[in-house]
Amino acid sequence: MRYLILAAGVGKRMGSALAGLPKCMIDIDGEPLIARLLRQIRQFDAAPEIHVLLGYRSETIAPLLEGCRIILNPFFDITGINASLWFARESFDRALLVMHGDLVLSDELAQALFTAPEASLVTYDSNVMDPREINIRAEGGRVTRFGVNFTGYSGAYAGAIKLSAHAARLFADTLEQRIRRGFNEPRTYYFFVMRRLIAHPDVMLAPFDFAPYRWQEIDYAGDIAAARLCVGAEGSRDA
């Protein structure tokens, strides 16, 4: 499997908690978050191909990425996730799993996600029911909506999507068409791409619920303690 880890952002919502470090360098149980993700991928996938999208403080992260392909968004400070994905568009020429670089997954969840049989899936957490989040709606075993400001959602998007080879090409083509037309808002999210995938007759996005597992996405300073607690609980249980 190919994996694309998105780790270009500055983490402005973290305030001063990072002391200038990228979020993916936060210490989680004795190792940087990005190192934990790489270790888990390699633990549960015998032959992974890992691409990592960097921007902010890339020089501090790159030494940890041995064996990975590094992609740079040189405009990380004035662009958002769509631009980062556009810089990584060549990664979408085959099936891949795209994930945010600030995800802390229990080993149990990492194994379930990285070995999931579904060709295409969207992760979410049915325990997080917050109208302010990016949400998904799951109906009949498939994702039927992805975005913000709608009712009847099934839970919050959990920051990872897996795409079949066909879905990956469609994702990249849709993003390319939007970027090339110009007049792009720098901070927009890829909702328009997901709408295209959901509506396409040859793409079936399965919902993958994180609710039964321990995990944490680090968006705010308070999430660091929650992430460490999540991992600590895992260690205590295994002991």
ABEGO torsion letter per residue (X at the ends): XBBBBBAABAGAAAEAAAGGBBAAABBBGGBBAAAAAAAAAAAABABBBBBBBBBBGAAAAAAAABGBBBBBBAAAAABBAAAAAAAAAAAAABBBBBBBAABBBBAAAAAAAAABABABBBBBBAABBBAABBBBBBBGGBBABBEBGBBGBAEBBAGBBBBBAAAAAAAAAAAAAAAAAEGBBAABBAAAAAAAAAABAABBBBBBBAAABBBBBBABAAAAAAAAAAAAAAAAAAX
